[in-house]
Amino acid sequence: MGYVLSNEGINKAFEALRKEYRIFAPVLKVGEGRFKDTDVIRYDFVDSYDEVEMDKRSDFSYKDIVTPLSESMFFFTEDQIREANFDASPVIVLMRACDINAVERLDQIFLANGEHNDYYYERRREVIKFALIGCGKTCEDGFCVDMGSNKAEDYVFSLDPKDGKVYVNVKEDDLDAAFADNSESSADVVPQFVTENEVHVERPEEVPLTLFKDEMWDEYSKRCINCGRCNFVCPTCSCFTIQDLFFTDNGKVGERRRVNASCMVDGYTDVAGGLVQRRSNGERMRFKVLHKVYDFRKIFGYDMCVGCGRCDTVCPEYISFSNCINKLNARVKELEG
């Protein structure tokens, strides 16, 4: 069903939804950016529609709600293990089409990537519903159209602000009343989707083995500072490590935590015996780029990257991931020619 709501009506609809759900949405944080005089848009829980940043893409993704930066798994003593508490309250997450497509990637990794589902991801995923923020114009650095992630269908409702009204397309019957009871009128509502980006990429269909040791990656050994920002803002990066925190000197009382990790930072590929699998930043960049636009596709049939452009925006060394993809494609053509 489609509805047209005033600003007052949409806030009342949010109030109705909050009786059962927590709402997680992009919020403008004034003065909380990387510098004291800069702002940042990141996800947070909101009480009203007025708090939601609807016009600009968030600097950080929704990912904290499904894969927290740090999560306690269980606590242990010498003779007992107790699973950490988990807040199973239902959540609605507001996101753009690229991020809804990113959820599909995370679902593929954690829920359809072997014999067993990831327990910690699955229990969070089961209590979360995703709502679409209509996206009528391209964001800076975004290339979602070329990645095929500019449109999405897997949402419970959509929100499109236009001419002082909010147009809502409701797909889930259980949520319909919150909007119907506070609408001005019903209407046929089609969410807005980006149809053209300023940034374009071309991915290679095949990558020759010689490219894994190619000199093209040496550039990033000089430029990249392995800060990992690109990984932590990415909506599809899913790597984590396990850490034990001991509460006593004898190491018999403590907790085990699951902590987000990054393929671009030191220590990620360290293995027993002191061996480091990918020591240089160029090797790490090679791994990341090929995983996002080649390896994942070879396994699952579609690319991991959704073209949100956040990694380009956040990089302190101005390394553009879209340029990395295009350089990869150009180098493959050169090798094939």
C-alpha positions in Angstrom: 0.0 0.0 0.0 1.1 3.6 -0.7 0.4 6.6 1.5 1.2 10.3 1.6 2.0 11.7 5.0 2.7 15.2 6.4 5.7 15.8 8.6 3.4 15.5 11.6 1.9 12.3 10.3 5.2 10.6 9.7 6.4 11.4 13.2 3.2 9.9 14.6 3.8 6.8 12.4 7.3 6.5 13.9 5.8 6.9 17.4 3.4 4.0 16.6 6.3 1.9 15.3 8.3 2.5 18.4 5.7 0.7 20.5 7.2 -2.5 19.1 10.4 -1.7 17.4 13.6 0.3 18.0 14.4 2.4 14.9 18.0 2.6 13.7 18.7 5.3 11.1 21.4 7.6 9.8 21.7 10.8 11.9 23.7 14.0 11.4 26.1 14.4 14.3 27.1 18.0 14.4 30.8 18.6 15.4 31.5 14.9 15.8 33.5 14.4 12.7 37.2 13.6 12.3 37.9 17.2 13.3 36.2 19.3 16.0 34.6 21.7 13.4 33.3 18.9 11.0 30.1 16.9 11.1 29.5 13.2 10.5 26.5 11.1 9.5 26.4 7.8 11.3 23.8 5.3 12.4 22.0 5.7 15.8 18.7 4.9 17.4 16.0 7.6 16.8 12.7 8.5 18.3 11.2 10.5 15.5 11.4 11.0 11.7 12.8 14.5 12.2 16.1 13.0 13.6 16.7 11.0 10.4 19.2 12.3 7.8 17.3 11.7 4.6 19.2 13.8 2.0 22.8 12.5 2.3 24.4 9.1 2.4 25.7 8.2 5.8 29.5 8.3 6.3 29.4 5.0 8.2 27.2 2.1 7.2 24.4 0.3 9.1 26.7 -2.6 9.8 27.1 -2.0 13.6 23.6 -3.4 14.2 24.3 -6.8 12.6 28.1 -7.1 13.2 29.0 -4.9 16.2 32.6 -3.7 16.4 33.0 -5.7 19.6 30.6 -8.3 21.0 30.8 -10.4 24.1 30.3 -14.1 23.2 30.5 -15.7 26.6 32.0 -15.4 30.1 34.0 -18.1 31.7 35.4 -19.2 35.1 37.4 -22.3 36.0 34.4 -24.6 35.8 31.6 -22.6 34.2 30.7 -20.9 30.9 27.8 -18.5 30.6 26.6 -17.0 27.3 26.6 -13.2 27.2 23.2 -11.5 27.3 21.6 -10.5 24.0 19.0 -7.8 23.4 16.5 -9.4 21.1 14.2 -6.4 20.8 12.9 -6.0 17.3 14.7 -3.4 15.2 13.8 -1.5 12.0 16.9 -0.2 10.1 16.4 2.7 7.6 18.9 2.4 4.7 19.5 3.2 1.0 19.3 0.6 -1.8 23.1 0.0 -1.9 23.0 -1.0 1.8 20.0 -3.2 1.4 22.0 -5.0 -1.3 25.0 -5.1 1.1 22.8 -7.1 3.6 22.4 -9.7 0.9 26.2 -10.0 0.8 26.4 -10.4 4.5 23.6 -13.0 4.5 25.5 -14.9 1.9 28.7 -14.9 3.9 27.2 -15.7 7.3 24.0 -17.7 6.5 24.7 -19.4 3.2 28.4 -20.2 3.1 28.7 -23.7 4.4 27.0 -26.3 6.5 26.4 -24.1 9.5 25.0 -20.6 9.9 26.9 -18.1 12.0 25.1 -18.2 15.3 25.9 -14.6 16.4 25.0 -13.0 13.1 21.8 -15.1 12.7 20.3 -14.2 16.1 20.7 -10.5 15.3 19.5 -10.9 11.8 16.3 -12.6 12.9 15.1 -9.5 14.8 15.9 -6.9 12.2 13.7 -5.6 9.4 15.0 -3.2 6.7 13.3 -0.1 5.4 14.3 1.7 2.3 15.3 5.4 2.1 14.5 6.5 -1.5 17.5 7.8 -3.3 16.7 10.1 -6.2 20.2 11.4 -6.9 23.7 10.0 -6.8 25.9 10.5 -3.8 29.5 11.7 -4.1 31.9 8.9 -5.1 29.1 6.4 -5.5 29.0 3.9 -8.4 26.1 1.8 -7.4 24.5 1.8 -10.9 27.5 0.0 -12.5 27.6 -2.5 -9.6 23.9 -3.2 -10.1 23.0 -2.3 -6.5 21.1 1.0 -7.2 17.7 -0.7 -6.8 16.3 -2.9 -4.0 13.1 -4.9 -3.4 13.7 -6.5 -0.1 12.3 -3.9 2.3 9.3 -3.7 4.6 8.5 0.0 3.7 10.1 2.8 1.9 10.3 6.6 2.6 10.5 9.3 0.0 10.4 12.9 1.0 9.0 15.2 -1.7 7.5 18.7 -1.7 7.1 18.8 2.1 5.4 15.4 2.2 6.6 11.8 2.8 5.6 9.1 0.3 5.5 5.7 1.8 5.3 2.3 0.2 4.4 -0.4 2.7 5.1 -4.0 1.9 4.5 -5.7 5.3 0.9 -5.9 6.5 1.9 -5.8 10.2 3.3 -2.3 9.7 0.5 -0.9 7.5 -1.6 0.5 10.3 1.1 2.8 11.6 1.1 4.7 8.3 -2.5 4.2 7.2 -3.8 5.7 10.5 -1.6 8.8 10.1 -1.8 9.4 6.3 -3.4 12.2 4.4 -4.2 10.0 1.5 -3.4 6.8 -0.2 -1.4 6.7 -3.5 0.6 4.5 -5.8 4.1 5.1 -4.5 7.2 3.9 -6.3 10.5 4.5 -4.4 13.1 6.7 -6.0 16.3 4.9 -7.2 19.5 6.4 -8.6 19.7 5.9 -12.4 23.0 7.6 -13.2 26.3 8.1 -11.2 29.0 10.5 -11.9 31.6 7.8 -11.2 31.8 4.7 -13.5 33.6 1.4 -13.2 34.3 -1.5 -15.4 35.1 -4.9 -13.9 37.1 -7.7 -15.6 35.3 -10.9 -16.2 38.5 -13.0 -15.7 41.8 -12.2 -14.0 45.0 -13.9 -15.1 47.1 -15.5 -12.4 50.1 -13.3 -13.3 48.2 -10.3 -12.0 48.5 -11.5 -8.5 52.2 -10.6 -8.5 51.8 -7.7 -10.9 53.7 -4.4 -10.3 50.4 -2.4 -10.4 50.0 -3.2 -6.7 53.3 -1.5 -5.7 51.7 1.9 -5.9 49.6 1.1 -2.9 52.6 0.0 -0.8 53.7 3.6 -1.1 50.4 5.3 -0.7 48.3 3.2 1.7 49.0 3.7 5.4 47.0 0.6 6.4 44.6 2.5 8.7 41.7 0.2 7.8 39.2 3.0 7.5 38.0 1.6 4.2 37.1 -1.7 5.8 35.3 -0.3 8.8 33.0 2.0 6.8 32.3 -0.7 4.1 28.9 -2.2 4.4 30.1 -5.6 3.1 33.4 -6.2 4.9 32.7 -9.0 7.4 36.0 -10.2 8.9 36.4 -10.6 12.6 38.8 -12.0 15.1 38.4 -13.6 18.5 39.9 -12.1 21.6 40.0 -13.4 25.2 39.9 -10.8 28.0 41.1 -12.2 31.4 39.8 -10.8 34.6 42.3 -12.6 36.8 46.1 -13.1 36.7 45.8 -16.8 36.3 43.8 -16.5 33.1 40.9 -18.7 34.4 38.2 -16.1 34.6 37.3 -13.7 31.8 35.3 -13.3 28.6 35.6 -14.1 24.9 34.9 -11.3 22.5 34.2 -11.2 18.8 35.9 -8.1 17.4 35.8 -6.7 13.8 39.0 -7.1 11.9 40.5 -5.5 8.8 42.5 -7.1 5.9 44.3 -3.7 5.5 45.9 -3.5 9.0 48.9 -5.1 10.5 48.4 -8.5 12.2 45.4 -9.6 10.2 47.4 -12.3 8.3 49.8 -13.3 11.0 49.9 -17.0 11.5 51.7 -19.5 13.9 55.5 -19.5 13.6 55.7 -15.7 12.9 54.7 -16.0 9.2 52.9 -13.0 7.7 50.8 -14.0 4.6 50.4 -10.4 3.2 53.1 -8.1 4.6 53.1 -5.1 2.2 50.1 -2.8 1.8 50.2 -3.5 -1.9 49.5 -7.2 -1.3 46.7 -6.2 1.1 45.2 -3.9 -1.5 45.4 -6.7 -4.1 43.5 -9.0 -1.8 40.8 -6.5 -1.0 40.2 -5.4 -4.6 40.1 -8.9 -6.1 37.9 -10.1 -3.3 35.4 -7.3 -3.8 35.1 -7.5 -7.6 36.3 -10.9 -8.6 36.8 -13.7 -6.1 33.4 -13.3 -4.4 31.7 -13.3 -7.9 33.5 -16.5 -8.9 32.0 -18.2 -5.8 28.5 -16.7 -5.5 27.8 -15.2 -8.9 27.7 -11.5 -8.1 30.2 -8.9 -6.8 30.7 -8.2 -3.1 31.2 -4.4 -3.6 27.9 -2.5 -3.9 29.5 0.8 -5.0 28.4 3.0 -2.1 31.7 5.0 -2.4 32.2 5.4 1.4 35.8 4.0 1.2 36.7 6.7 -1.3 35.3 9.4 0.9 37.0 8.2 4.1 40.5 7.4 2.9 43.0 9.9 4.3 45.4 9.2 1.4 42.7 9.8 -1.2 42.9 6.3 -2.6 39.9 5.8 -4.8 38.4 2.3 -4.8 36.6 3.0 -8.1 39.9 4.0 -9.6 41.4 0.7 -8.3 38.7 -1.3 -10.1 39.3 0.6 -13.3 43.0 0.2 -13.1 42.5 -3.5 -12.5 40.4 -3.7 -15.6 42.8 -1.7 -17.7 45.7 -3.9 -16.6 43.8 -7.1 -17.4 43.1 -5.8 -20.9 46.8 -4.9 -21.3 47.9 -8.3 -20.2 45.4 -10.0 -22.5 46.4 -7.8 -25.5 
